[in-house]
Amino acid sequence: MRLSLAAVALLSCMLAGCGGLDRQPDTKGQGNLEQAAIDAGLVVAESELDLQGLYERQSGLGTDRFCAIGDRVSGYRIGVLAVFGRDSQCEAQGRAVQDGARLAITLDRDANGKAVTGCAFETGFDGTNIRLPGNVPNSCAKLCSDRASLAGVSMVLTDTDLAAAQKARGRALKRLCPAAD
């Protein structure tokens, strides 16, 4: 069977169209998909995220807690308790600044109220979960007992009420979230 020159050219063009052309992915629908998830209540819009509240995670070792009091404009006073058994924990107070889904956290007081420097890091926040990074500065170890670390600790929102955050207790700290300055 003999093909005409026109048929060969047409066949070549069709084959080239099957995979030879670089095409940019269609990203126009991504914004619509995100908006649909927000509208359905599956995702919170970054502009609506609010850190204030009480976050907890229970395990066989105890209950981890994170509380936040304040707002996005002036920042948040925070407290964190990470439990690793009866006598092993990290406990601290500090501040958080929220920028959309990013949190800049500075922990500057240990469980005894002593000043600590250098324990500052960033982490993500989705409106429900707080996950501390897997690698925190070495200076954060001052906030922990032996064999305890803040690295990788995560907690889930349990209450958005200001009173719940204010009532959160630590182990050494009667009030995990610091009182107003």
C-alpha positions in Angstrom: 0.0 0.0 0.0 1.4 3.3 -1.0 0.5 6.6 0.8 0.3 9.9 -0.9 2.5 12.7 0.3 -0.6 14.5 1.7 -1.6 11.4 3.7 1.9 11.1 5.2 1.9 14.7 6.2 -1.5 14.4 7.8 -0.5 11.2 9.6 2.7 13.0 10.9 0.7 15.9 12.2 -1.7 13.6 14.0 1.1 11.7 15.6 2.9 14.8 16.7 -0.3 16.0 18.4 -0.5 12.8 20.5 2.3 13.7 22.8 5.0 15.7 21.1 3.7 19.2 22.0 4.4 20.8 25.4 1.2 21.9 26.9 0.7 24.0 30.0 -1.6 22.5 32.6 -5.0 24.0 32.9 -5.0 25.8 36.3 -8.0 28.0 35.7 -10.2 25.5 37.6 -8.1 25.4 40.8 -9.4 28.7 42.1 -13.0 27.5 41.4 -12.3 24.2 43.2 -10.9 25.9 46.3 -13.8 28.3 46.4 -16.3 25.4 46.1 -14.6 23.7 49.1 -14.8 27.0 51.1 -18.5 27.4 50.1 -19.2 23.8 51.1 -17.6 24.4 54.5 -14.8 21.9 53.9 -12.1 24.5 54.0 -11.8 27.8 55.8 -10.7 30.8 53.8 -7.3 32.0 54.9 -8.8 35.5 55.6 -11.2 33.9 58.1 -8.8 31.7 60.0 -8.7 32.6 63.7 -6.2 31.0 66.1 -8.0 31.9 69.3 -9.2 28.8 71.2 -8.2 25.6 72.9 -6.4 22.8 71.0 -5.8 19.3 72.4 -4.6 15.8 71.6 -5.0 12.9 73.9 -2.8 9.8 73.9 -1.8 7.1 76.3 0.9 9.4 77.6 -1.4 12.3 78.5 -3.1 15.3 77.0 -1.2 17.8 74.9 -2.7 21.4 74.9 -2.3 24.6 73.0 -4.3 27.7 73.9 -4.4 31.1 72.1 -6.0 34.3 73.3 -6.1 37.5 71.2 -6.7 38.4 67.6 -5.0 38.6 64.2 -4.4 42.4 64.5 -2.6 42.5 67.9 -1.4 38.9 68.0 -2.1 36.1 70.4 -0.8 35.1 73.8 -0.3 31.4 73.7 0.6 28.5 76.0 1.7 25.0 75.1 1.9 21.7 77.0 3.3 18.6 75.3 3.1 15.5 77.5 5.4 12.4 77.1 4.4 10.5 80.3 3.9 11.3 84.0 7.2 13.1 84.5 8.1 14.1 81.0 6.8 17.2 79.2 7.4 20.5 77.5 5.5 23.5 79.0 5.8 27.1 77.9 4.1 30.5 77.2 4.7 33.0 74.5 3.2 34.8 71.5 2.0 34.0 68.0 1.5 36.2 65.0 -0.9 34.9 62.4 -0.5 35.7 58.7 -3.2 33.7 56.9 -2.3 30.0 57.3 1.2 30.8 58.7 2.0 31.2 62.4 5.1 32.8 63.7 5.5 31.4 67.2 7.8 32.7 70.0 8.0 30.8 73.2 9.7 33.0 75.8 8.7 31.7 79.3 9.1 28.3 80.7 6.7 26.5 83.1 8.3 28.4 86.1 7.9 31.8 84.5 11.6 32.2 83.7 12.5 34.0 80.5 13.8 31.9 77.6 15.3 33.2 74.4 15.7 31.8 70.9 12.7 29.4 70.8 11.0 30.9 67.7 9.7 29.1 64.6 7.1 29.1 61.9 4.4 26.6 61.3 1.2 26.1 59.3 -2.4 26.4 60.6 -5.5 25.3 58.7 -8.1 26.6 61.1 -8.4 23.2 62.9 -5.0 21.7 63.3 -1.7 23.0 64.7 1.3 21.0 63.8 4.6 22.2 65.2 7.5 21.7 62.8 9.6 18.5 63.1 12.7 20.5 63.6 12.6 23.3 66.3 15.5 25.4 67.4 17.8 23.8 70.0 17.0 26.6 72.5 13.4 25.1 72.7 14.9 22.2 74.7 15.1 24.6 77.7 11.3 24.3 77.9 11.3 20.5 78.1 12.3 17.8 80.6 14.7 15.1 79.5 13.5 13.0 76.6 10.7 15.4 75.6 10.6 17.8 72.7 8.2 20.2 71.0 9.2 18.9 67.6 6.3 17.4 65.6 3.7 17.9 68.3 0.2 18.4 66.9 -3.2 19.4 68.4 -6.7 19.7 67.1 -9.2 22.6 67.9 -11.5 21.5 70.6 -13.1 24.8 71.6 -13.2 28.3 70.0 -14.6 29.9 73.2 -12.3 32.5 74.9 -13.3 31.1 78.3 -12.0 27.6 77.4 -8.6 29.0 76.3 -8.4 31.1 79.5 -9.2 28.0 81.7 -6.6 25.7 80.0 -4.3 24.4 82.6 -0.7 23.2 82.3 1.1 21.0 84.7 3.2 23.6 86.5 1.2 26.6 85.1 -2.2 27.2 86.7 -3.2 29.1 83.6 -1.5 27.8 80.4 -2.3 30.9 78.4 -0.7 34.0 80.0 -2.9 36.7 81.3 -3.2 40.1 79.5 -0.1 42.2 79.5 
